[in-house]
Amino acid sequence: MTAPAYGPPYGPTPPPPPAPPTEGSGGGVLMDWRAIITAQDRNRLDRIDEAWSRALDQARRSEGSGDLLSVGALIDPDAALENPAPPPGAYRCRTVKLGHQGTTGLGFVVYGWFDCEISRTPQGLRLIKVTGSQRPSGLLFPEDDLGLVFLGSMALGDEPRARSYGTNDERDFAARVERIGRQRWRLVIPYPEVESTLDLIELVPAS
């Protein structure tokens, strides 16, 4: 497979959304993700560069499913822009899986679009995938000028909602959240529990 071409110019930087509530604002206290993350997920985030390299190499070498060339900056490891926090609202979201676990497997899978939502809570921004058979839910924690950290859990099938982070290692996952366009964000999930080497969840406003 030919190495993917990255997308068009990213456009102007939008103004950052209002800061989430902090201590003394009447809305609660933002937690530090380092005090919450499991050792297993911290290890995954520490190896995010390694996961990017391995996943892209596998995607180039193996057949896949879907049009990977169409996703542009989504699969560029260096595409992160300043002001990474997505504003609250309704979003369209899709998952792109890169690489495979084990010696063989699909190099990539590009899935269709589903519904996601970001809301402001006393603990900070919360992301929920509303539709689909795999529905992550969790909080976005401030990290640096180019990214946030997402800690969440997964609801499957007909389950009404995801459990709290830290209650089930097989459902928990950690991601880095980055803005990659004027109104385009991604969750980068290194070494997910099953199937792939790196998962990407793309977010764009629903309207």
C-alpha positions in Angstrom: 0.0 0.0 0.0 1.2 3.5 -0.9 1.9 5.7 2.1 -1.1 7.9 2.7 -1.1 11.6 1.7 -2.1 13.9 4.5 -5.0 16.3 4.1 -5.5 19.9 3.1 -4.3 22.9 5.0 -5.8 22.9 8.5 -7.3 26.4 8.4 -7.3 29.1 11.0 -7.1 28.3 14.7 -10.5 28.7 16.4 -10.8 30.4 19.8 -10.5 28.0 22.7 -13.7 27.0 24.5 -14.4 28.4 27.9 -12.2 26.8 30.6 -13.9 24.0 32.6 -14.8 24.7 36.2 -12.1 24.7 38.8 -11.9 24.8 42.5 -13.6 27.9 43.9 -15.8 28.4 40.8 -18.8 26.5 42.3 -18.5 23.7 39.8 -16.3 21.2 41.4 -12.6 20.3 41.1 -10.7 19.0 38.1 -8.8 15.9 38.9 -5.3 15.0 37.8 -5.4 12.0 35.4 -2.1 10.8 36.9 -3.8 10.0 40.2 -6.5 8.0 38.4 -5.0 6.1 35.5 -4.2 2.4 35.9 -0.6 1.2 35.6 -1.6 -0.7 32.5 -3.0 2.3 30.7 -0.1 4.6 31.8 2.2 2.1 30.2 0.2 2.3 27.0 0.3 6.1 26.9 4.0 6.1 27.6 4.5 4.0 24.4 2.2 6.0 22.2 5.1 7.0 19.7 6.0 3.3 19.4 2.4 2.4 18.7 2.1 5.0 16.0 5.3 3.8 14.3 4.3 0.1 14.4 0.7 0.7 13.4 1.5 2.8 10.4 4.1 0.3 9.3 1.6 -2.6 9.5 -1.0 -0.5 7.7 1.3 0.1 4.8 2.4 -3.5 4.6 -1.0 -5.3 4.9 -4.3 -5.2 3.1 -7.1 -3.3 4.9 -10.8 -2.5 4.8 -12.0 1.0 3.8 -10.5 4.0 2.2 -7.5 5.0 4.3 -6.2 7.5 1.8 -9.4 9.6 2.4 -8.7 10.3 6.1 -5.9 12.7 5.6 -4.4 14.3 8.8 -6.2 11.8 11.0 -3.3 9.3 10.5 -0.5 11.9 10.6 1.3 11.5 14.0 2.5 15.1 13.9 -0.9 16.7 13.0 -1.7 18.0 16.5 -2.6 21.8 16.8 -2.9 24.1 19.7 -6.2 24.6 21.6 -6.9 20.9 21.7 -10.1 20.9 23.8 -13.3 20.3 21.8 -16.3 22.5 22.7 -19.4 20.9 24.2 -22.0 19.8 21.6 -23.1 17.0 19.3 -20.5 15.3 17.1 -20.2 12.8 14.4 -17.5 10.2 15.2 -15.9 7.2 13.5 -13.2 4.7 14.4 -10.1 3.9 12.3 -8.1 0.9 13.4 -4.4 0.7 12.4 -2.2 -2.4 12.5 -3.0 -5.8 14.0 -2.1 -7.8 17.0 -0.3 -11.1 16.3 1.6 -12.0 13.2 -1.2 -11.5 10.7 -4.4 -9.5 10.3 -5.9 -6.5 8.5 -3.5 -3.5 8.2 -6.4 -1.1 8.8 -10.1 -0.8 9.1 -12.1 2.4 8.4 -15.5 2.3 10.0 -18.6 4.4 9.3 -20.0 7.4 11.2 -21.9 7.3 14.5 -23.1 9.9 17.0 -21.0 11.3 19.9 -21.6 14.0 22.5 -19.3 16.2 24.6 -20.8 17.9 27.7 -19.4 20.0 30.4 -19.6 18.5 33.9 -18.2 19.6 37.4 -15.4 17.1 36.7 -14.5 18.6 33.3 -15.5 17.7 29.7 -17.1 14.3 29.2 -17.2 12.4 25.9 -19.9 9.8 25.2 -20.4 7.8 22.0 -24.1 7.6 21.8 -24.7 5.1 19.0 -23.0 1.9 17.8 -22.2 -1.5 19.4 -19.1 -0.2 21.2 -19.7 3.1 23.1 -16.9 4.6 25.1 -17.6 7.2 27.8 -15.1 9.1 29.9 -13.5 12.4 31.0 -11.0 14.7 29.2 -8.2 15.9 31.4 -5.9 18.9 30.6 -2.4 17.8 29.7 -0.4 20.3 27.5 -0.8 22.9 24.7 -1.3 20.2 22.1 -3.3 17.5 23.8 -5.6 16.2 26.6 -5.9 12.8 28.2 -9.1 10.8 27.9 -9.8 8.1 30.5 -12.9 6.1 29.8 -14.7 2.7 29.7 -16.7 0.9 27.1 -20.3 -0.1 27.0 -21.1 -3.0 24.6 -24.3 -4.1 22.8 -27.5 -3.3 24.8 -25.7 -2.2 28.0 -27.3 1.1 29.1 -24.0 2.8 29.8 -20.3 2.3 30.4 -19.0 1.5 33.9 -16.7 4.0 35.7 -13.1 4.0 34.7 -10.9 1.7 36.8 -13.6 -1.0 37.5 -12.9 -3.3 34.6 -9.4 -3.6 32.9 -10.9 -5.2 29.8 -13.3 -2.2 29.3 -11.0 0.6 30.4 -8.9 2.5 27.9 -6.8 5.7 27.8 -6.3 8.0 24.9 -4.6 11.3 23.9 -7.0 13.9 22.5 -5.8 16.3 19.8 -7.1 18.9 17.5 -6.1 18.2 13.9 -8.1 20.7 11.9 -10.2 23.8 12.2 -13.1 21.7 13.6 -11.6 18.2 13.7 -10.4 16.2 16.6 -9.1 12.7 17.3 -8.6 10.3 20.2 -5.4 8.3 19.8 -5.6 5.0 21.6 -2.3 3.1 21.8 -2.4 -0.7 22.1 -6.2 -1.3 22.6 -7.3 -4.4 24.4 -8.2 -6.3 21.1 -7.6 -6.4 17.4 -5.4 -3.4 16.5 -2.1 -1.7 17.4 -3.6 1.8 17.4 -7.2 3.0 17.4 -8.2 6.5 16.3 -11.6 8.0 17.0 -12.3 11.0 14.8 -14.7 13.8 15.9 -16.3 16.5 13.8 -19.3 18.7 14.7 -22.6 17.2 13.8 -23.8 20.4 12.1 
